[in-house]
């Protein structure tokens, strides 16, 4: 049984003129077989390994079904945004233009670890999201993490 990969941390990245980013070193082995990219409702891009994406789809499909969204509707929304890419030998990943536009990615971005996947955010959107949510996060903490 393979150990669970835990992806955490915040990594500033820049998109180059070809729309590529460098993957964080700690994630490169996980994504060596490819990266599954999807749009996210928070206006960022989710980055999954192929294995984690399959687990995510199964888990999310069950949740959506219990909330009244048909498998067909779920597939339309999620699967229509999926793109697969392979990092190059330097660890760069090309981000498709349609996903970049949807997430508002131009140059400065940040990758955040989400335990079993990562998210790619425009740095301004990330800072706005974080400032809106941080008070609620800290209000529910019982002291140091």
C-alpha positions in Angstrom: 0.0 0.0 0.0 1.4 3.4 -1.0 1.7 6.1 1.7 -0.8 8.9 1.6 0.7 12.0 0.0 0.0 15.1 2.0 0.3 18.3 0.1 0.5 21.4 2.2 2.0 24.8 2.1 1.9 28.0 0.0 4.1 28.4 -3.0 4.4 31.6 -5.0 4.7 31.0 -8.7 4.8 33.1 -11.9 3.3 32.2 -15.2 5.7 32.6 -18.0 4.9 33.9 -21.5 3.7 30.4 -22.5 1.4 30.0 -19.6 3.6 27.6 -17.7 4.4 27.4 -14.0 7.0 25.5 -12.0 5.5 22.9 -9.8 6.7 22.9 -6.2 9.5 20.4 -5.7 7.5 18.4 -3.1 4.7 17.8 -5.6 6.8 16.8 -8.7 7.0 13.1 -7.8 3.2 13.0 -7.2 2.6 14.6 -10.6 5.3 12.8 -12.6 2.6 10.6 -14.3 0.6 13.7 -15.2 -1.7 16.3 -13.8 -5.4 16.5 -14.0 -6.5 20.1 -14.0 -10.1 21.2 -13.4 -11.9 24.5 -12.8 -13.0 25.1 -9.2 -16.1 27.0 -8.1 -13.9 29.3 -6.1 -12.3 30.6 -9.3 -9.0 28.8 -9.0 -7.7 25.6 -10.7 -7.5 22.2 -9.0 -4.4 20.1 -9.7 -4.8 16.3 -9.0 -2.6 13.3 -9.7 -4.6 10.9 -11.9 -5.2 8.6 -8.9 -6.4 11.3 -6.6 -8.7 12.7 -9.3 -10.4 9.3 -9.6 -10.9 9.1 -5.9 -12.2 12.7 -5.9 -14.7 11.9 -8.6 -16.1 8.9 -6.8 -16.4 10.7 -3.5 -17.9 13.8 -5.0 -20.4 11.9 -7.2 -21.8 10.2 -4.2 -22.2 13.6 -2.4 -23.8 15.3 -5.4 -26.3 12.4 -5.8 -27.4 12.8 -2.2 -27.9 16.5 -2.8 -30.1 16.0 -5.9 -27.6 16.6 -8.8 -27.8 13.8 -11.3 -24.7 11.9 -12.4 -25.2 13.4 -15.9 -25.3 17.0 -14.6 -22.3 16.3 -12.4 -20.3 14.9 -15.3 -21.3 17.9 -17.5 -20.0 20.5 -15.1 -16.9 18.7 -13.8 -15.7 16.7 -16.8 -16.2 19.4 -19.3 -13.4 21.5 -17.6 -10.9 18.6 -17.2 -7.6 18.9 -18.9 -4.6 16.6 -18.5 -1.0 17.7 -18.8 2.4 16.3 -18.2 5.1 18.4 -16.6 8.3 18.8 -18.7 11.7 17.7 -17.5 12.3 21.0 -15.6 9.0 20.6 -13.6 7.1 23.2 -15.6 3.4 22.6 -16.2 1.5 24.3 -19.1 -1.8 25.7 -17.9 -4.5 25.7 -20.6 -5.6 29.2 -21.6 -9.3 28.5 -21.0 -8.6 27.5 -17.4 -6.2 30.5 -16.9 -8.9 32.9 -18.1 -11.5 31.3 -15.8 -9.2 31.6 -12.8 -8.0 35.1 -13.7 -4.4 34.0 -14.0 -2.1 36.4 -15.8 1.3 36.4 -14.1 1.6 36.2 -10.3 0.0 33.2 -8.8 0.1 30.9 -5.7 -0.2 27.2 -5.3 -1.7 26.0 -2.1 -1.7 22.5 -0.7 -5.1 20.9 0.0 -3.8 17.6 1.5 -4.6 15.3 -1.5 -4.5 17.9 -4.3 -3.3 21.4 -4.9 -5.0 24.6 -6.0 -3.6 27.3 -8.3 -4.9 30.8 -7.6 -4.3 34.3 -9.0 -2.4 35.9 -6.1 -4.9 38.8 -5.8 -7.9 36.4 -5.7 -6.1 34.3 -3.1 -5.4 37.3 -0.9 -9.0 38.5 -1.1 -10.4 35.0 -0.4 -8.0 34.6 2.6 -8.8 38.0 4.1 -12.6 37.2 3.9 -12.3 33.8 5.5 -9.5 34.1 8.0 -11.6 35.6 10.9 -14.0 32.7 10.7 -11.1 30.2 10.6 -9.4 31.6 13.7 -12.7 32.0 15.6 -13.1 28.2 15.4 -9.6 27.4 16.7 -9.0 26.3 20.3 -5.5 27.7 20.5 -2.3 27.0 18.6 -2.7 24.6 15.7 
